[in-house]
Amino acid sequence: MSHVLFTAFENRPDAVELAQELIPRLEAIGVSAQLQLLDDDNVPRVTPETLIVSLGGDGTFLKAAYIAHQSGASILPVNLGRLGFLLTVPRSEVFSEISTALESPSVIERVALEISINHNGETKFALNEVVVERAHSGRMVRVTTYVDGTEYLTYSADGVMVATPTGSTGYNFSAGGPVVDSSLPILMITPIAPHFTIDRSIVVGDDKVVRLLAKDKEAAVVADGQTIGSLQPGECIEVRRASRPVRVVANRSFDLSYRLREGLQEGHV
């Protein structure tokens, strides 16, 4: 890799300043580098040889991961936030981590989701989770779940999600789902505030196709915190493992114990 694309939101001056500081240092050693503001939808050309560096918190990483996934590029997650469940690199070590990633990267592949809404022929992307949730406050939604065409449970709840191992410490965790190692080949079906029904997650292999059907009320479809569509009663989404994973640079150990100690514990102090 000889090209670095820094990604940040415009409202994060610390991230923008860090990128502007690092770009000339990289160019001095023969590496081309540029900054892409994630508020701008006009993304420059990215190839599988590009190293994308996410500067910010988990939200920055999730949006940058979409760019990386589209091109097959690798992404290096830098933590400029407080918790950073998904992030491995502190600000003080960014330049050295980039140098290592350019020379001999250690890359892990994270399961991503491919989402089809009501069989419309288009697919959407999510790295953490996709949720079928109530479209209007104060009203629950009834969602029937299917795995490989077999009916499982119908929930009356605020919503039902399908989460990846990467997303286990996000919305899935807040909804009472399990925290799992990101290397496991699984998907989790987790209800959100279910009413008079089972409130445990169902864990299936990531080779399964999960369908969530809105029974009798309009529902919203939300992927990684962004609304991507809606369902009328009787309509559904299908969720499967994306054929292309997200390639995350992991030059340092970032195991489950670290995430629990440094991330989840931080949220309680």
N, C-alpha and C positions, 0 to 999 in steps of 0.2 A: 504494500500500500504506500502511495506517495502523495495522496491528497487527503486533507482533513477538512471536514465540514462541521463547524461549531453551530449548535442550535440553541436558541434561547428566546424567551419572550421579551418584547420591547419594554415591558414594565418591570423588568429585573435589571436595573443598571449595574448591579454587581456582576451579573453573568456577562453582560455586554462588555463591560470594562475588562473582565478576565479574558474574554476572547480577543479583544483588541490588543491586549498585552502579549498574548501567546502567539498570535499570527506572525509578527515579525521575527520572533525567536525561531519559529518553525521554518520560515522562509530562509533564514540565515543558514540552516543546515540542509537546504535543498528540498524542503517539503512545501508544496503549495497548500494554502489554507485560506478559508473564507468563513464569514459569519452569515448564517441564515436565520432571520427573525421568523419565528413560528407564527406570528400574526399575519405574515405575508404568505398567500397561497401559491405564489409563483416560485416553486422550488427549483433550484438549479439542477443540472444534470448530475445524477448520482449513479455510480457504477458499483459492481460488487467489490471493487478494489478501494472504494472510498471508506475512510474511517469517520463515522459520525460520532461527534462528542456532544452529549446532552449536558447542558449547564443549567442546573436549577433543582427543582424537586421532582416528585414522582409524576406530576402532571406534565412537566416538560419532557420527561423520559418517555411517557406513553405516546405523546404526539411525535417525538423524534423516532420512536420505534416503528411507527407507521411508515415513515419515509424509508427507514432501513429495510423494512419488510418488503416494500414495493420493489426495491432494487436488488435485494439480496446482500446489501452492505452490512458491515458489522457496526455495532454501536457500543460506545464506552460511556457508562453512566456516571456522571460526576455529581456529588451531593453538595448542593448549596442551600438546601433546606434544613429543617429541624429534624424530622424523623427519617425520611428517605428510606422506606422499607425496601425499595427496589434498587437502591443505589450503592455503589461500592467504593468510589474514589473520593477522598476528601480534597478540598481545594488546594491544600499545600503540596499535593503530590501529582497534580494534573500533568505537568510537563513530562515528568519521568514516566508516568503511566502511558502517555501518548507515545513516547519514544519506544517503550517496550512493545506496545501494541503494533507499531509500525514495523518493528524488526522481527519479532517472533510472538505473535499474539496467541493467547490461550482463549479459545472461543467455546462457549457453551450454547446449545440450541434450546430456546424456550418455546413451548407449545403456544401457538396462537389459534384464534378462532376464526372460522369462516361462517358468516351469518347470511342466510337467505330469508328474506321477508316475504311471506305469502307467495312463494314460488314465482316471484316476478322476474327471474332471470338475472338479477343483480346480486352481488355479494358484498358484504361489509366486513371490516376487520376489527378484532378486539384482541388485546393482549391479556387483560385482566379478567373481564367478565362482560356478559350481555344479560340484560334484565328485561323481562316483560312486567311492567308495573302499572299501577292505576293511573289513568289519564286525568282524573280529577281528585282533588283532595277531599278527604272525608268519605270516600267510597272505596271499598275493597274491590279487587278483581279476582275472578275465578279462572284459574289456569290449570289445564290438564297437561300432564307430562307424559311423553312417550320416549322410549329408548329403542332404537332400531325397529320402530313400528309397533312395538308392544306397549300397551297402555300401562302406566304406573299409577301415580296418584293425582287427584285433583285437589288443588289448594284454594281456599278462600283466604286471601292475604293481601298485603300491600304490593306484593310482587313475587316473582320467582326468577332466580338467576342461574346461569350456567357459568361457572368460574374455572379458570385454569389454575395449575399449581402456582404460577407466578402471582396470580390474583388472590391467593388464599389469605394474604395478610391485609387485603383491602376491604372492599364492601362485604365480601364473603365472611371475613372475620367479624365485622361489625354486626352482621346478621346472625351470628352464632355458628357459622360454619367452621370446619377444621382448618388448622394451620398445617400445611404439608410441605415436604421438601420439593423444591422446584424441579428436580430431576425426575419425579414420578410421572409415568405416562397415564394420567388420569384426567377426568373432568368431574366437577362437583355440581350437583343440582341442589341449590339451597333456597328454601322459602324465606321470605322477608315478612316478619310479624304475622305468621299464619294464625287463623282464628279457628279454634276447636278442631285441630288436625295435627298430624305429626309435624314436629318442628325440627327434625333432624335432617342433615344433608344426606343425599344419596350419592355415592361415589361409583363411577363407572369407568371403564377403560377409555382411553382417548381415541380408540378406533371406532367408537360408537357414534351414532347420529342421534342427537337429542332434539325432540320437537316440543315446543311450548305453544299451546293453543288457548287463545282467549275465548272463554265459554260464552258469556252473555253480556259483557260490557266492553266498551272501547278500552284499549290499553295502549300505553306508550312503549316503544322499544328504545332502550338506552344502552350504548356500548361504551365502556371506559368513561362513563360520566357524561357522554354526549348523546343527545336524542338523535336517532338515525331513522325513525319511522314510527308508524302507528298501526294498530290492528283493530279491525272491526270485529264484532262477535262472530266466531266461527273461523277467523283467520289465524295464522300461525307463523312462527319462525322455525327454521331448521338450523341447527348448530352442529358443526363438525370441526375436527382438527384441520387447520389450514395445511395445505400441501407443503408450504414453505414455512419453516420456523423463523423466529427472530433470533439472530446471531448476536449474542452479547459477549463482549470482551470481558474476561474474568481472569486477570493476571494475579489476583490475590484470592485467598480463600474467602468465600462468602456463604458459609453453611447455615443451616437452620438455627443452630444454637446462637450464632452471632445475631441473626435477625431478631430472635426473641429477646436476647439480652439488651442489645443496643437500640432496637427499634420499638418493640412493644413496651418494654420497661420504661423507655423515655416518655411514652405517652401518659404515664401515671405519676410523674414526678413534677 
